[in-house]
Amino acid sequence: MDWVNGLPPGVDEIHNPFLVIVGRFISRTGILKNIISDRDPKFTSSLWTNLHQLFGTKLSFSTSYHPKTDGPAESIIQTLEDMVRRFCEYGLELKDCDGFTHFWCILLPELELAYKKSVHSSTNKTSAIIEKGWNPMLPKDSLRKDFVQTHPAAASFKVMLDKDRKHSVRCMEDQFAYAKEKCDISHVRRLGTCIHYQPQ
């Protein structure tokens, strides 16, 4: 069991670690039989050990980055801490005049989605595929060309418009040819003939 530390406080409240354990951890998983943690004073305190003695939980301690216990967890936590720091650093719209981001916790869902969609070098898979077997779909994924479909009525309407346009062009060409032919033959103008002109 590890704690991500060094984060700024949330919006209004600072959580006591033990309230977090009861409120978030035990409510999700129940009471565990064994907890492997490092030797942080939070985990070696008499309150913590007595609490888990009452629960009947065995506390196992390891050293930091130990490959057989919590080495992978430590490296993931280090990655997540780095991501949160950088993510909050570039959330400019959420910074105050001193440059501090106070509402960093509202950025966490986007950060979680970005982490789950990123391909990891050790597995060459996303953590969403490893955890759930599928990648979550993003709004940009629904805008792909294979998802955009034309309604059949709109397609047939376009075909009808194209046919009508071709027919209209053909009719205009025929009318222009007919008018040119009639105008040239029947209206011979000679020098001295009167032409009636009516301005509009």
C-alpha positions in Angstrom: 0.0 0.0 0.0 1.5 3.3 -1.1 0.6 6.9 -0.7 1.1 9.5 -3.4 2.5 12.4 -1.6 3.6 16.0 -2.3 0.3 16.9 -4.0 -1.3 20.2 -3.1 -4.5 20.1 -1.1 -7.8 19.7 -2.9 -10.5 22.3 -3.3 -11.8 22.8 0.2 -10.7 20.0 2.5 -7.5 18.2 3.4 -8.2 14.5 4.1 -6.8 12.6 7.0 -5.1 9.5 5.6 -7.1 7.3 8.0 -10.4 8.8 6.9 -9.3 8.1 3.3 -8.6 4.5 4.2 -12.1 4.0 5.8 -14.0 6.1 3.3 -12.4 5.1 0.0 -10.3 2.0 0.4 -12.3 -0.2 2.8 -15.6 0.8 1.1 -14.3 -0.5 -2.2 -12.3 -3.6 -1.3 -13.3 -4.5 2.2 -10.8 -5.3 4.9 -7.7 -7.0 3.5 -5.9 -10.0 4.9 -2.5 -8.7 4.1 -1.1 -5.3 3.3 2.4 -4.8 1.9 3.7 -1.3 2.5 7.0 0.5 3.0 8.2 1.6 6.4 6.8 5.1 6.3 5.8 6.4 9.8 2.2 6.4 8.7 2.3 2.6 8.4 4.6 1.9 11.4 2.6 4.1 13.9 0.9 2.5 16.8 -2.5 3.7 15.6 -2.1 2.0 12.2 -0.8 -1.2 13.7 -3.5 -1.4 16.4 -6.2 -0.6 13.8 -5.1 -3.4 11.6 -4.6 -5.7 14.6 -8.3 -5.1 15.4 -9.2 -5.8 11.7 -7.0 -9.0 11.7 -4.9 -7.7 8.8 -1.3 -8.8 8.6 1.1 -5.9 7.9 4.1 -6.8 5.8 6.9 -4.2 5.4 9.3 -3.9 2.5 12.0 -1.5 1.4 11.3 1.1 -1.3 11.5 -0.1 -4.9 11.9 -3.8 -3.9 11.2 -5.7 -7.2 9.4 -8.6 -5.4 7.0 -6.4 -3.3 6.2 -2.9 -4.4 8.9 -2.0 -6.9 6.4 -1.8 -9.8 3.9 0.2 -7.6 6.6 2.6 -6.6 7.6 3.2 -10.3 3.9 3.7 -11.3 3.4 6.1 -8.4 6.5 8.0 -9.5 5.1 8.2 -13.0 1.7 9.4 -11.8 3.3 12.0 -9.5 5.3 13.3 -12.5 2.2 13.3 -14.7 0.1 15.2 -12.1 2.9 17.8 -11.6 3.2 18.4 -15.4 -0.5 18.3 -16.0 -1.2 20.9 -13.3 1.7 23.0 -14.4 0.2 23.5 -17.9 -3.4 24.0 -16.7 -3.0 27.8 -17.2 -6.7 28.6 -17.1 -6.8 27.1 -13.5 -3.9 29.1 -12.1 -4.1 32.1 -9.9 -2.0 35.3 -10.1 0.9 33.6 -8.3 0.9 30.7 -10.7 -0.5 28.0 -8.4 -3.2 25.6 -9.5 -5.6 25.2 -6.6 -8.3 23.1 -8.4 -5.9 20.4 -9.5 -8.3 17.6 -8.5 -10.8 18.5 -11.3 -8.1 17.7 -13.8 -7.7 14.1 -12.6 -10.3 12.4 -14.7 -8.7 13.7 -17.9 -5.3 12.6 -16.6 -6.6 9.2 -15.8 -8.0 8.8 -19.3 -4.8 10.0 -20.8 -2.8 7.4 -18.7 -5.2 4.6 -19.6 -4.9 5.4 -23.3 -1.1 5.6 -23.4 0.9 2.6 -24.6 3.4 1.4 -22.0 6.9 0.4 -23.0 7.1 -2.7 -20.9 3.9 -4.3 -22.2 3.4 -2.5 -25.6 -0.3 -2.2 -24.6 -2.4 0.4 -22.9 -3.4 -0.1 -19.3 -7.0 0.0 -20.3 -6.5 -3.1 -22.5 -4.6 -4.9 -19.7 -7.2 -4.0 -17.1 -10.5 -4.3 -19.1 -9.6 -5.8 -22.4 -10.6 -2.7 -24.5 -9.7 0.9 -25.0 -12.2 3.6 -24.0 -13.5 5.5 -27.0 -12.9 9.2 -27.1 -15.1 11.8 -28.9 -12.4 12.2 -31.6 -12.7 8.4 -32.3 -16.4 8.9 -33.3 -15.4 11.5 -35.9 -13.5 9.0 -38.1 -14.6 8.7 -41.7 -15.9 5.2 -41.4 -18.3 6.4 -38.7 -19.7 9.3 -40.8 -22.5 7.9 -42.9 -24.9 9.6 -45.4 -28.6 9.0 -44.8 -30.1 7.1 -47.8 -32.7 9.8 -48.4 -30.0 12.4 -48.6 -28.0 10.3 -51.1 -31.0 9.8 -53.4 -31.8 13.5 -53.1 -28.3 14.3 -54.3 -28.6 12.0 -57.2 -31.9 13.6 -58.1 -30.4 17.1 -57.9 -27.5 16.1 -60.1 -29.9 14.7 -62.8 -32.0 17.9 -62.6 -29.0 20.1 -62.9 -27.8 18.3 -66.0 -31.3 18.4 -67.5 -31.5 22.2 -66.8 -28.1 22.9 -68.4 -29.2 20.8 -71.5 -32.5 22.7 -71.7 -30.7 26.1 -71.4 -28.2 25.1 -74.2 -31.1 24.0 -76.4 -33.0 27.3 -75.7 -30.0 29.4 -76.4 -29.3 27.6 -79.7 -33.0 28.0 -80.8 -33.0 31.7 -79.9 -29.8 32.4 -81.7 -31.0 30.6 -84.8 -34.4 32.4 -84.9 -32.8 35.8 -84.1 -30.2 35.5 -86.8 -32.7 34.5 -89.6 -35.8 36.5 -88.9 -34.3 39.8 -87.8 -32.2 41.0 -90.6 -31.2 44.6 -90.0 -30.5 46.9 -92.8 -29.2 50.4 -92.8 -32.1 52.8 -92.3 -34.7 50.3 -90.7 -36.5 51.6 -87.7 -35.8 49.8 -84.5 -38.2 50.2 -81.6 -36.3 50.5 -78.3 -38.2 50.5 -75.1 -36.1 51.4 -72.0 -37.1 49.7 -68.7 
